[in-house]
Amino acid sequence: MSDVILYGFPISTYVRTIHIALHEKGVKFDHLHHAPNTDEMLAVNPTGKVPAFSHGDFTLYETLAIANYIDEAFEGPALKPSDAKQRGIMNQWISYINAYVFPTMIHDLVLFRLEIMPLNQAVLDAAIPTTKGQLSLLEETLANSDYLAGDTATLADYFLYPILAFLGMVPEGSLIADYPGVNAWKARMEEKKSVIESAPTF
Ligand SMILES: N[C@@H](CCC(=O)N[C@@H](CS)C(=O)NCC(=O)O)C(=O)O
C-alpha cells in the first residue's frame, strides 16, 4: 500500500477535487472508497464527512487543507499561482464555491434531481435562479480567462469542476450552455487526464 491514502467514495465532489489534485501533482496514492459517517471515515475524520487523507502517519481532513498540503508537500507542478494577487483570486473563488456554489448546485438541486435526497420542490425551485446568478458571476471571469485564476488551472478550478460535472448530469445542466465562457472552461477541463481519470462510475 502507498504511504499516501485518499479516503472517501468517488461520487463526492470534494473527494474528486483531491483526486484531481493528486493526479495533477503526479502523486501515487491508494484510494479507499469509504462512505461518509462510517466507522472507517470517523476513524480519519471526526466529522464523518469525505474526504480525508493520510501521508504516512500524518492525517488530515477538510478538502482545502488537504489540497494545500498536497501542493506544498510533494514535488510536481504548482497548483496555486505564484503571484499574490492571482493567489488571492484563487482563494476568493474557493471560498465562494464552498460557501455558495456547492450548497446551491449540489445540496439544493443535484441531490434532489438524482433522488439522493427526498425532493423539496420549493428549495429546488429557489435553487434555479441562484444557480443562474452563480453561473453568471463565473461567466464574468471565464468569458475572458481560460481558468478561474489566470491562464493555468489552479485549485479553484479543481474545486469547481466536480460540481459543474454533476450539474451537467441533471436537466438544469442545460443552463450551462447559456454561459459560453463557463461552457468552454468545462470542455477545457474535460480534456485533462486528471479529470478523466477521477470520473466516478455509477
Ligand atoms: N467541509 C468539508 C465538506 C465535505 C463534504 O461536505 N463532503 C460531503 C460529500 S461531497 C459529505 O461527506 N457528505 C455527507 C454528510 O454530510 O453526511 C470539506 O471541505 O472537506
The ligand as a MOL file (V3000), in Angstrom:
LIG
                    3D

  0  0  0     0  0            999 V3000
M  V30 BEGIN CTAB
M  V30 COUNTS 20 19 0 0 0
M  V30 BEGIN ATOM
M  V30 1 N -16.0670 20.9790 4.6560 0
M  V30 2 C -15.8770 19.6480 4.1460 0
M  V30 3 C -17.1000 19.2670 3.3370 0
M  V30 4 C -17.0390 17.8370 2.8470 0
M  V30 5 C -18.4220 17.3530 2.4300 0
M  V30 6 O -19.4330 18.0860 2.5050 0
M  V30 7 N -18.4760 16.1030 1.9660 0
M  V30 8 C -19.7460 15.5240 1.6200 0
M  V30 9 C -19.6550 14.7630 0.2990 0
M  V30 10 S -19.3050 15.8420 -1.0820 0
M  V30 11 C -20.1450 14.5290 2.6900 0
M  V30 12 O -19.3190 13.8520 3.2690 0
M  V30 13 N -21.4640 14.4550 2.9650 0
M  V30 14 C -22.0050 13.5220 3.8880 0
M  V30 15 C -22.6160 14.1710 5.0990 0
M  V30 16 O -22.6250 15.4150 5.1710 0
M  V30 17 O -23.0740 13.4470 5.9680 0
M  V30 18 C -14.6050 19.5760 3.2930 0
M  V30 19 O -14.2140 20.6150 2.7580 0
M  V30 20 O -13.9950 18.5090 3.1930 0
M  V30 END ATOM
M  V30 BEGIN BOND
M  V30 1 1 1 2
M  V30 2 1 2 3
M  V30 3 1 2 18
M  V30 4 1 3 4
M  V30 5 1 4 5
M  V30 6 2 5 6
M  V30 7 1 5 7
M  V30 8 1 7 8
M  V30 9 1 8 9
M  V30 10 1 8 11
M  V30 11 1 9 10
M  V30 12 2 11 12
M  V30 13 1 11 13
M  V30 14 1 13 14
M  V30 15 1 14 15
M  V30 16 2 15 16
M  V30 17 1 15 17
M  V30 18 2 18 19
M  V30 19 1 18 20
M  V30 END BOND
M  V30 END CTAB
M  END
